[in-house]
């Protein structure tokens, strides 16, 4: 089956035959098929979808020879992508024209001194104690490298529920069991975090601000509550501050609440996805382990990329563009939230690029919206145990179009699929 995914014969989301039926077709024992499915689950290729059986993951941990692209119907409005508006990213041409990078060798510093100084200043101004610092190739790379310093296949890791879909895919690829933690607009619910710790989690991944998909952000009072729950626990706490300057609310870090911790801050959302660079601050032992493992692979984040990031951080005109982008995202998301609520639709999205809408029938809602020319992301990609919903990306939705989209969503959340014949 893994070959089938790689060759394109089994598409992401495809449902696999029930164990007994496939065993009968292949002429083998059901235990053999069940064991094969279990191996594929551990490898992150398939997932169990409750009563819907076993299916290929939306992003299986094996790459097809031809990249899978989600088909957007012609003329449809794509509100499923979860990405920043490229029109709001700062242009790189002025920065590149000023660069005259000197050549570097293999043994030079992995983090340029100027980048380190700027990064420490930015993090400390947000209340993050910078005991140690390194760079990784984006937020997910930083999270993975942090996880593998403490987590082994079969371990349990606490995640927000719903959680960032890429994180759930990563945990599946690592052979790790996600333990869902309920969230609200102020972040993870303390009692749910305590319950997850009681289940023996090795690590916990939380989103500082602009939670994807719900838009929650850890408030100062919630951070204080979570620190009490985490105090003295032997749990690696990973904070994902991916939105950073775009979040629109202050950072309330958990850094240092446990002996092992990291805070990850990507530059991709504010400055551009092609800048594969993320800061990783944390306790010295964890950061040293991350650095040590990376030395055996890519070695370092390109120093040319680092120079570009440093230039962006020091340019007042770029600061103004980022502030404008943050304001625009707030306006677009706020307009959609207001229109949804006016239409009688419950939704969340206090910060970030997305809005989360709980629904009764996820498939019906996604289908009805698609048939009406609007593509949203099904909540199944993000959920562990929480109820169904859809994620709507507001980052590219003009304020003037919010009411039209909200009306379509209001109709879709009450839609029912026609019965199969």
C-alpha positions as CSV (number, residue, x, y, z in Angstrom):
1,X,0.0,0.0,0.0
2,X,2.9,2.4,0.7
3,X,4.0,1.7,-2.9
4,X,0.5,2.5,-4.0
5,X,0.7,5.9,-2.4
6,X,4.1,6.5,-3.9
7,X,2.9,5.4,-7.4
8,X,-0.3,7.5,-7.1
9,X,-2.7,4.5,-7.2
10,X,-3.9,5.4,-3.7
11,X,-4.8,9.0,-3.3
12,X,-4.7,11.0,0.0
13,X,-8.0,10.5,1.8
14,X,-8.8,7.2,0.0
15,X,-10.6,4.7,2.2
16,X,-9.0,1.2,2.5
17,X,-11.0,-2.0,2.6
18,X,-12.1,-3.4,6.0
19,X,-9.6,-5.9,7.4
20,X,-11.8,-9.0,6.9
21,X,-12.8,-8.2,3.4
22,X,-9.2,-7.5,2.3
23,X,-8.0,-10.6,4.0
24,X,-10.6,-12.6,2.1
25,X,-9.6,-11.0,-1.2
26,X,-5.9,-11.7,-0.6
27,X,-6.4,-15.1,0.9
28,X,-4.6,-14.3,4.1
29,X,-5.5,-14.3,7.8
30,X,-7.3,-11.1,9.1
31,X,-4.5,-10.8,11.7
32,X,-2.0,-10.4,8.8
33,X,-4.0,-7.5,7.3
34,X,-4.5,-5.9,10.7
35,X,-0.7,-6.1,11.4
36,X,0.0,-4.5,8.0
37,X,-2.5,-1.7,8.7
38,X,-0.8,-1.1,12.2
39,X,2.6,-0.8,10.5
40,X,1.3,1.7,8.0
41,X,-0.2,3.7,10.9
42,X,3.1,3.7,12.7
43,X,4.8,4.9,9.5
44,X,2.3,7.8,9.2
45,X,0.8,6.5,5.9
46,X,-2.7,5.8,7.1
47,X,-5.0,6.8,9.9
48,X,-8.0,5.3,11.6
49,X,-11.2,7.3,10.9
50,X,-13.5,5.8,13.5
51,X,-16.6,4.1,11.9
52,X,-15.3,5.2,8.5
53,X,-12.5,2.7,8.7
54,X,-8.9,3.2,7.7
55,X,-7.8,5.7,5.1
56,X,-4.7,7.2,3.6
57,X,-3.7,10.3,5.5
58,X,-4.3,13.7,3.9
59,X,-0.6,14.2,3.9
60,X,0.9,10.7,4.2
61,X,4.5,10.3,5.4
62,X,5.6,9.0,2.0
63,X,5.8,11.3,-1.0
64,X,4.0,10.4,-4.3
65,X,6.2,10.7,-7.4
66,X,3.8,13.4,-8.6
67,X,2.9,16.0,-6.0
68,X,-0.7,15.8,-5.0
69,X,-2.5,19.1,-5.5
70,X,-5.9,19.9,-4.1
71,X,-8.2,20.6,-7.0
72,X,-10.0,23.9,-6.7
73,X,-13.1,24.0,-9.0
74,X,-12.8,26.6,-11.8
75,X,-14.0,30.0,-10.6
76,X,-14.3,28.9,-7.0
77,X,-13.0,31.1,-4.1
78,X,-10.2,29.2,-2.3
79,X,-10.5,29.9,1.5
80,X,-8.8,26.6,2.4
81,X,-5.1,27.4,2.0
82,X,-4.2,28.9,5.4
83,X,-1.5,31.0,3.9
84,X,-0.6,34.7,4.2
85,X,-1.6,37.0,1.3
86,X,1.5,37.3,-0.9
87,X,0.5,40.9,-1.7
88,X,1.1,41.8,1.9
89,X,4.6,40.3,2.1
90,X,7.5,42.8,2.1
91,X,9.3,42.8,-1.3
92,X,12.8,41.3,-1.2
93,X,14.3,43.1,-4.1
94,X,15.4,46.2,-2.1
95,X,17.0,44.0,0.5
96,X,18.8,41.8,-2.1
97,X,20.1,44.8,-3.9
98,X,21.9,46.0,-0.7
99,X,23.5,42.6,0.1
100,X,27.1,41.9,-0.7
101,X,27.6,38.7,1.3
102,X,31.1,37.5,2.0
103,X,31.9,33.8,1.5
104,X,31.6,31.6,4.6
105,X,33.2,28.2,5.3
106,X,31.9,25.0,6.9
107,X,33.3,25.9,10.3
108,X,31.9,29.4,10.7
109,X,29.2,30.2,13.2
110,X,25.9,28.5,12.5
111,X,24.1,31.6,13.7
112,X,25.6,34.9,12.4
113,X,26.5,37.2,15.3
114,X,24.3,40.0,13.9
115,X,21.3,37.7,13.6
116,X,21.9,36.3,17.1
117,X,22.0,39.8,18.6
118,X,18.8,40.9,16.8
119,X,17.0,37.7,17.6
120,X,17.9,37.9,21.3
121,X,16.7,41.5,21.5
122,X,13.4,40.7,19.8
123,X,12.7,37.6,21.9
124,X,13.7,39.2,25.2
125,X,11.4,42.2,24.5
126,X,8.6,39.7,24.4
127,X,9.5,38.2,27.8
128,X,11.3,35.1,26.5
129,X,14.4,34.2,28.5
130,X,17.1,33.4,25.9
131,X,19.2,30.8,27.7
132,X,20.3,29.4,24.3
133,X,19.4,30.1,20.7
134,X,19.7,28.4,17.3
135,X,18.0,28.5,13.9
136,X,16.0,25.9,12.0
137,X,14.5,25.6,8.6
138,X,11.0,26.8,9.5
139,X,8.6,26.1,12.4
140,X,7.8,22.5,11.6
141,X,11.5,21.6,11.2
142,X,12.2,23.3,14.6
143,X,9.3,21.4,16.2
144,X,10.4,18.1,14.8
145,X,14.1,18.6,15.9
146,X,12.9,19.5,19.4
147,X,10.6,16.6,19.7
148,X,13.2,14.0,18.7
149,X,15.5,15.2,21.5
150,X,13.0,13.7,24.0
151,X,10.3,11.7,22.3
152,X,10.5,8.2,20.9
153,X,8.0,6.1,18.8
154,X,5.1,5.0,20.9
155,X,5.3,8.0,23.3
156,X,2.4,10.3,23.9
157,X,2.5,14.0,23.0
158,X,-0.1,16.6,24.1
159,X,-1.5,18.7,21.3
160,X,-4.2,21.3,21.1
161,X,-7.5,19.9,19.9
162,X,-8.1,20.9,17.2
163,X,-4.5,21.2,16.2
164,X,-2.3,22.3,13.3
165,X,-2.8,19.6,10.7
166,X,0.9,19.6,9.7
167,X,1.8,18.9,13.4
168,X,-0.6,15.9,13.5
169,X,1.0,14.6,10.3
170,X,4.4,15.0,11.8
171,X,3.5,13.1,14.9
172,X,2.0,10.3,12.8
173,X,5.3,10.1,10.8
174,X,7.2,9.9,14.1
175,X,5.1,7.1,15.4
176,X,3.8,9.2,18.3
177,X,0.3,9.2,19.8
178,X,-1.3,12.6,20.0
179,X,-3.3,13.4,23.2
180,X,-5.8,16.1,22.5
181,X,-6.1,19.0,24.8
182,X,-9.2,21.2,24.7
183,X,-8.7,24.8,23.8
184,X,-10.7,28.1,23.9
185,X,-9.9,31.6,22.7
186,X,-7.3,32.0,25.6
187,X,-5.4,28.8,24.7
188,X,-5.2,25.3,26.2
189,X,-7.6,24.6,29.0
190,X,-5.6,24.1,32.2
191,X,-7.6,21.1,33.4
192,X,-7.2,19.4,30.0
193,X,-3.4,20.0,30.2
194,X,-3.4,18.4,33.7
195,X,-5.3,15.4,32.3
196,X,-2.9,15.0,29.5
197,X,0.0,15.1,31.9
198,X,-1.8,12.4,33.9
199,X,-1.7,10.2,30.8
200,X,2.1,10.3,30.8
201,X,2.8,12.6,27.9
202,X,6.5,13.2,27.2
203,X,6.0,16.6,25.5
204,X,3.4,19.2,24.8
205,X,3.1,21.4,21.7
206,X,1.1,24.6,22.1
207,X,0.5,27.7,19.9
208,X,1.3,31.0,21.5
209,X,-0.8,33.2,19.2
210,X,-2.8,32.9,16.0
211,X,-3.7,29.3,16.7
212,X,-4.4,27.3,13.5
213,X,-7.2,26.6,13.1
214,X,-9.2,28.4,15.9
215,X,-7.5,31.7,16.1
216,X,-6.9,31.4,19.9
217,X,-4.0,33.1,21.7
218,X,-2.6,32.3,25.2
219,X,-3.6,35.2,27.4
220,X,-1.5,36.5,30.3
221,X,-3.9,35.0,32.9
222,X,-4.0,31.7,31.1
223,X,-0.2,31.5,30.9
224,X,-0.1,32.0,34.6
225,X,-2.6,29.1,35.1
226,X,-0.7,26.9,32.8
227,X,2.6,27.6,34.5
228,X,1.1,26.3,37.7
229,X,0.0,23.1,36.1
230,X,3.4,22.6,34.4
231,X,5.6,23.5,37.4
232,X,7.9,20.7,38.3
233,X,6.7,18.4,35.4
234,X,9.3,16.5,33.4
235,X,7.6,17.5,30.1
236,X,9.2,19.1,27.1
237,X,7.0,22.2,26.3
238,X,7.2,23.5,22.7
239,X,5.7,26.8,22.0
240,X,4.9,27.7,18.4
241,X,4.8,31.4,17.8
242,X,4.6,31.1,14.1
243,X,2.6,34.4,13.5
244,X,4.9,36.5,15.6
245,X,4.7,40.1,14.4
246,X,1.3,39.5,12.7
247,X,-0.5,38.2,15.8
248,X,-1.9,41.5,16.9
249,X,-1.8,40.5,20.6
250,X,1.1,40.4,23.1
251,X,3.0,37.2,23.6
252,X,2.4,35.5,27.0
253,X,5.2,32.8,27.0
254,X,5.4,29.6,29.0
255,X,9.2,29.5,28.5
256,X,10.9,28.1,31.5
257,X,7.8,26.7,33.2
258,X,9.5,23.2,32.9
259,X,13.1,22.3,32.9
260,X,13.0,21.4,29.2
261,X,11.4,23.9,26.8
262,X,11.7,25.7,23.5
263,X,9.9,28.6,21.8
264,X,9.9,28.6,18.1
265,X,9.4,31.8,16.1
266,X,9.2,31.5,12.3
267,X,9.8,34.4,9.9
268,X,7.7,32.7,7.2
269,X,4.2,34.2,7.9
270,X,5.3,37.9,8.3
271,X,8.2,38.0,5.8
272,X,7.6,35.2,3.3
273,X,7.2,31.4,3.2
274,X,10.4,31.1,1.0
275,X,12.5,32.3,3.9
276,X,12.8,28.9,5.5
277,X,14.1,30.2,8.8
278,X,12.8,29.9,12.4
279,X,14.3,31.0,15.7
280,X,14.5,28.4,18.4
281,X,15.2,29.6,21.9
282,X,15.2,27.1,24.8
283,X,17.0,25.4,27.6
284,X,20.7,24.8,26.9
285,X,20.5,21.0,26.8
286,X,17.6,20.9,24.3
287,X,19.1,23.5,22.1
288,X,22.5,21.8,22.1
289,X,20.8,18.5,21.1
290,X,19.0,20.2,18.3
291,X,22.3,21.8,17.1
292,X,24.2,18.5,17.4
293,X,21.7,16.6,15.3
294,X,21.5,19.3,12.6
295,X,25.3,19.3,12.3
296,X,25.0,15.7,11.0
297,X,22.5,16.8,8.3
298,X,22.1,20.3,6.7
299,X,24.5,21.8,9.2
300,X,23.0,25.3,9.4
301,X,20.5,27.6,7.9
302,X,21.9,29.3,4.9
303,X,23.9,32.3,6.0
304,X,22.6,34.2,2.9
305,X,19.1,33.6,4.2
306,X,20.2,34.9,7.6
307,X,21.6,38.0,6.1
308,X,18.3,38.7,4.3
309,X,16.4,38.2,7.6
310,X,18.7,40.5,9.5
311,X,18.2,43.2,6.8
312,X,14.5,42.8,7.0
313,X,14.5,43.1,10.8
314,X,16.5,46.4,10.6
315,X,14.5,48.1,7.9
316,X,11.9,50.6,9.3
317,X,10.0,50.5,6.0
318,X,9.6,46.8,6.4
319,X,8.4,47.3,9.9
320,X,5.7,49.6,8.5
321,X,4.7,47.0,5.9
322,X,4.4,44.2,8.6
323,X,2.3,46.5,10.8
324,X,0.0,47.2,7.8
325,X,-0.3,43.5,7.0
326,X,-1.2,42.7,10.7
327,X,-3.9,45.4,10.6
328,X,-5.2,44.1,7.3
329,X,-5.4,40.5,8.5
330,X,-7.2,41.7,11.6
331,X,-9.7,43.7,9.5
332,X,-10.4,40.8,7.2
333,X,-10.7,38.2,9.9
334,X,-12.8,40.6,12.0
335,X,-15.2,41.3,9.1
336,X,-15.8,37.6,8.5
337,X,-16.3,36.9,12.2
338,X,-18.8,39.8,12.5
339,X,-20.7,38.7,9.4
340,X,-20.9,35.1,10.5
341,X,-22.2,36.1,13.9
342,X,-24.7,38.4,12.3
343,X,-25.9,35.5,10.2
344,X,-26.3,33.4,13.4
345,X,-23.2,31.2,12.9
346,X,-20.9,30.5,15.9
347,X,-17.3,31.0,15.0
348,X,-13.9,31.7,16.7
349,X,-10.9,33.6,15.4
350,X,-9.4,36.2,17.8
351,X,-6.0,36.2,16.1
352,X,-4.3,35.0,13.0
353,X,-5.3,34.1,9.5
354,X,-8.2,31.7,10.0
355,X,-11.7,31.3,11.4
356,X,-13.0,28.0,12.9
357,X,-16.7,27.2,12.5
358,X,-18.1,24.3,14.5
359,X,-20.7,22.3,12.4
360,X,-22.9,19.3,12.9
361,X,-22.2,17.6,9.6
362,X,-18.7,18.4,8.3
363,X,-19.0,16.6,5.0
364,X,-22.3,18.3,4.2
365,X,-21.0,21.7,5.0
366,X,-17.8,21.4,3.0
367,X,-19.8,19.9,0.0
368,X,-22.5,22.6,0.1
369,X,-19.9,25.4,0.2
370,X,-17.9,23.8,-2.6
371,X,-21.0,23.4,-4.7
372,X,-21.6,27.1,-4.1
373,X,-18.1,28.1,-5.3
374,X,-16.3,28.4,-1.9
375,X,-13.6,25.9,-0.9
376,X,-12.9,25.5,2.9
377,X,-10.8,23.1,4.8
378,X,-12.6,20.2,6.5
379,X,-12.0,20.1,10.2
380,X,-11.1,16.4,10.1
381,X,-7.6,17.4,9.2
382,X,-7.2,19.2,12.5
383,X,-9.2,17.2,15.0
384,X,-8.1,14.6,17.5
385,X,-11.3,14.1,19.6
386,X,-13.1,17.4,19.4
387,X,-16.3,17.8,17.3
388,X,-16.6,18.5,13.6
389,X,-15.9,21.9,12.1
390,X,-14.5,23.7,9.1
391,X,-11.6,26.1,8.8
392,X,-12.0,29.2,6.7
393,X,-9.0,31.2,5.7
394,X,-9.7,35.0,5.9
395,X,-6.2,36.2,5.0
396,X,-7.1,36.7,1.3
397,X,-10.8,37.5,1.8
398,X,-11.6,41.2,1.0
399,X,-13.6,42.9,3.8
400,X,-16.3,43.8,1.2
401,X,-16.9,40.1,0.5
402,X,-17.3,38.9,4.1
403,X,-21.1,39.2,4.2
404,X,-21.5,37.1,1.0
405,X,-19.2,34.3,2.3
406,X,-21.0,34.4,5.7
407,X,-24.3,34.0,4.1
408,X,-23.1,31.0,2.2
409,X,-21.6,29.5,5.3
410,X,-24.9,30.0,7.2
411,X,-26.7,28.0,4.5
412,X,-24.1,25.3,4.4
413,X,-23.9,24.6,8.1
414,X,-27.5,23.5,8.0
415,X,-27.1,21.5,4.8
416,X,-27.5,17.7,4.6
417,X,-26.1,15.5,1.9
418,X,-28.7,13.7,-0.3
419,X,-29.0,10.0,0.7
420,X,-27.0,7.5,-1.3
421,X,-29.0,5.4,-3.7
